[in-house]
Amino acid sequence: MPIPRDDAARVGRSLLRDDVYTRLRDAIVDYTFEPGEQLRDVELAEWLGVSRTPIREALLRLAASGLVVTKPGRSTTVAEIDEQAAGDARDVIAAMHALAARTAAGRLSQEQVEGMRDANRRFADAVAAGDTDDANAADDELHRIPIVASGNRAAAAVIDQYDPLVRRMERRRFGGDGTRSVGLHDRLIEHLAAGESERAAEVAFEIWHTLPSGDGSED
């Protein structure tokens, strides 16, 4: 059936909001916007070529994730790296990825397994080349596959909310030595493909729980 006009417009607005959020999130994660830097919606709207409304909506989402601090009527600044908050987010993310891996084990299609292997090859190449942006993109693609395969929308929502804080920690590791992650990814993929749910969950937890804490050290 034809898509109603109002629905099509709503989808367009949703895509715009998501794109604005992603651009701002990535600019904070890659330190284009430094911790403590003030973010002005007028300047951000001009930068991205959009109205102030999707900017404000994106900033609210970023505040919920802990990447920005908003004082109504006053200012919005990039959050400082809080070691305790970052560590808490890491623990939650690790638990959710473990849950997704446990559920997804044995459910992945051959195409999904190959997709994870391909993502890990690209991840390894990016780490070797020192390309942190490509490493993070490939890593995200790899881990998204078992999340989708698990079918657990609640876990996916929690991961989406706290993922930005963890991304900043990921960047520290991938910007240094991320080679250990390549081997952990290989183990995760094989356990998932073999339907070894508990082993897959253990490796998934290890991958995320060994991310460095907010001060750059590891627990």
Steps between C-alpha positions, in 0.01 A plus 500: 500500500620860445681657793284781648657841460501579869680170576761569233564844648530349847760248378695784338505695824610189691790439263604865533493482879701178502758641260543817706535294818759273337706792370508672839565177688792410275647851528505460878632144492788587265583813705412745224310658789721486808378424854381823659437672166176696476256396229274773360196377310509795258860421399430127479194559284706715265776238488262216410265708287188417700255682724557530874226246582689179402811645666317547828348151475844350435649685796227362725585146386869565555425629849310178578807304389729713715700658218381855558389699802203729442393783726156617383504861388873527556744277311582156364854371530681181406522284810836444659613137504364374831685183598217368718228569241710354221573189705132457586405531132767248406365247752143539373609474137707189574202332669265584213741375234547179698123456518465560125782256421351230723165533323643532149728194522389245246248739343730680259469422132812417300471843341502666842801296612688595185395860555663494844816344359519760226449780753779358715737488202427865430537576869843332507612692191384830651676431831822412316472822299426707809162605356289541812187614315491193275586273793206631701266473201598138430481413870151646523390308190637174640327528837172623353447163327451285816294778659257490208509118490410482870173683438528662843377854445542598864869408494542685169338813646727496806807453280393788275456730800834433666706413194619861444678513837666168428602616153728760654674224696518283187676780320777497760561127446471494122720807481766305687511121472176338389661182371379298799142574396556327165563168673209549739274572203613176333417304815160666530413422139596134530303451822195669348523290184535180704203584721718511814286751686685522832843525339371764258357697792828477693705630207250778424518612861880489497520709183300783650602472864871530416451845345716759677331709767460873466856584599647276228590211731343155505337337800 
